[in-house]
Amino acid sequence: MTRAEDALVVCERCDQAYRWTPLRPGAIARCTRCEAILGRGHRIGPDTILALTVTALVVFLIALFADVISIRLGGTTVSSTLPGAVAAIWDEGDWMVAVATAVTALIAPALYIGLRLYVLVPIATGKVPIGFGPCVRALHQVSRWSMVEVLTVGGLLSLVRLAALAEATPGPAMFALGALTLLFAAIEAAGLRHLWWYVR
């Protein structure tokens, strides 16, 4: 495995290569050629990110198993969980929408949290996880597919539109999705590059 001291960073705008060095909290590394931002120094350490990730896991489980929305119309109340909503969309024949929802709202967030825990738990105990490099690269790709914030906004818009037709009440899962959006934003603020410095 390449030592952290030998790591290189390449500017995404002009392809200039630099030897990467740790940044103090609040510092910003810029490309000398085009002034693009190469990296930022963050105050969030691996222990804090691990705590946020464990919290995200708990909140994600709440979002999975609790009701997203309850609709009351004519004395009848209907409620559904997120997996139940995906299954209902599939049963109605909208397979592409069901698959897209399942990937972006269920599979990608689950992989994101799982990979984060797989990488961070050993680092917090002073060990290097097996397959660290591929896991971090997979995290980078999975984070692009996790769209919990889009689902949250879509759910809120649906509540507003349904309010004119029926009595719609957000369930615990809706609040959990909102909290998960904030947790993912906090975790993403630290980025991934700093993790390489804990692997010696």
N, C-alpha and C positions, 0 to 999 in steps of 0.2 A: 504493500500500500504506500502511496506517495505521502511523504511527510507534509504536514501543514505548511512548514516553512518553504517548501518547494512548490506550493500551489500557485497557479497563475490565474489571473482574471482577465477576460477579454471584453473590451468595450463593445456593447451590443450595437452601437451606432456606427463606429468607424473601424472596428476590429483591431484596435491597438491593444497589445498585450502588456500586462503589468505583473510584477511579483506581488502577491497579496500579503498584506500585513494586518494584524488586528487593529481595529479602530477603537479609540476611547469613546465612552458614551457621549452622544451628541455630535460626534465628528462625522464629516461627509467626505468621501473620496470621490474626486472628479477626474475625468479624463483630461490630460494636458493638451490633447489635440482638439477635441470638440466640446469639452466642458460637460459631457454627459455624466450622470451620477453612476459611479461604479459600485458604491456600497455605503452603508450608514452604520455607525456605531450605536448599539442599542443598550439600554439599561436592563433589559429583560434577559435573565440568565436561564440555563437549562432547567433548573429547579422550578422557577416560576412558570416556564412554558409547560413543564410536566404537570404542574398543578392546574393550569388552565385547560390542558388536554383531558385530564381526568374529569374535570368539571364538565367539559364539552361532551364526554362520553355519557355521563349521568343525564345531562339535558337532552342528548340525542335519544337515549332510551325512553325518556318521557315523551319526546316528540313521536316516537314510533308507536307506543302502546296506549297513549291517551287520545281522547277525541280531539280532532282538529276543529270541527265545527258542529254545532247542533242547530237544526232547522225545525221550527214548529209552525205547522200549517194545518188549520182546521182541526185542532185538537190532537194531531199526530206529530210526534217528535222523532226526527231521524238524525242520527249522528254517525260519524265515521272516523276511523283512524286513517293515517296516511297510507299504510299498506292496503287498507280496505278500499280507499279511494282509487289507488292504482289498479286494484283488482276489478273494481266496478267499471273503470274506464276500459280495461281490457275486455271485459264481458260485453260492453256496448259496441265493440268492434273497432274502437280507435286505438289500434295496436301501436302505431308510431308515437302517439301522445303518451300512452301508458309506458312504453319503453323509455322514452325521453325523460319522463317524470321519475321513473324508477332509478335510472342511471344518475340523474343530477341531484335528486332529493334523498335517495336511499343508499345506493351502492357507493357513489363517490364520497359522500361524507363519512360513511362507515370505513372505507379504505383509508381515507385521510386520517381519521382518528386512530385506526388500528396501526397504520405505519408510523404515525407520530409516537405512539406508546411503545412500539417495538424498538424504535431508535432511542427514545429519551430515557426509558427505564434503565437500560444498561449504562448509558452515559451518566446518569445520576448516581449510579453505584460505582463509577470509575472503570467501567468495562467498555469494550468496543463490541457492538452488536455484529453478528455474522451477516455479511452482505450489506454492510453499512452504505457503501457507495450506490449500489442499485436501488436501495430503499429510499435514499435521499432524492435520487433522480426520479423515482416513481412518485414520490411526494410532490415534486414540482409539476408533474403531469396531472396527477389526480386533483391538485388544487384548482386547476383550470376547469375541471368538470363539475366541481361542487358548486351548486347554485342555490343554496339554501335561502339567500337573501331574495332571489327572484321569486321563489315559492312563497316566502313570507309576504312580499308585496302583492303577489297575485291573490293570496288568500285574503288579505285585507281589502283589496279591491272587490273581490267576490262578496265579502260581507256587506260592503256599501251598496252594491247592486242588488243583493238579495233583500236588503232592508225594506225596499219598496214593495216586495212581493210577499214576504213572510217574515216571521220573527227569527232572525239569525243571531246566534250567540257564539262567540269564539270559545273554543275549548282550551284545556291546558296545553295541548300540543301547539296551538297557535302562539301562545306566549313562550313556549319552549323554543320554537323556531326563531322567534325574535331574539331570545337570549343567545341561541346558538350562532346567529349572525354576528352578534357583538363579540362572542368568544372567538370565533374564527378570525375576525378582524384583528383582535388583540394578539392572537397566535401568529398570524401572518405578518404583523408589524415587526417581529424579530427576524423574519426571513429564514433562510436555510443555510446561508453561507457560513454563519458563525458556528454551526454545529461541527464543521470540519476541524475547528481549532481545539475541540475537546477529544479528538481522535489522534493519539500520538503513537 
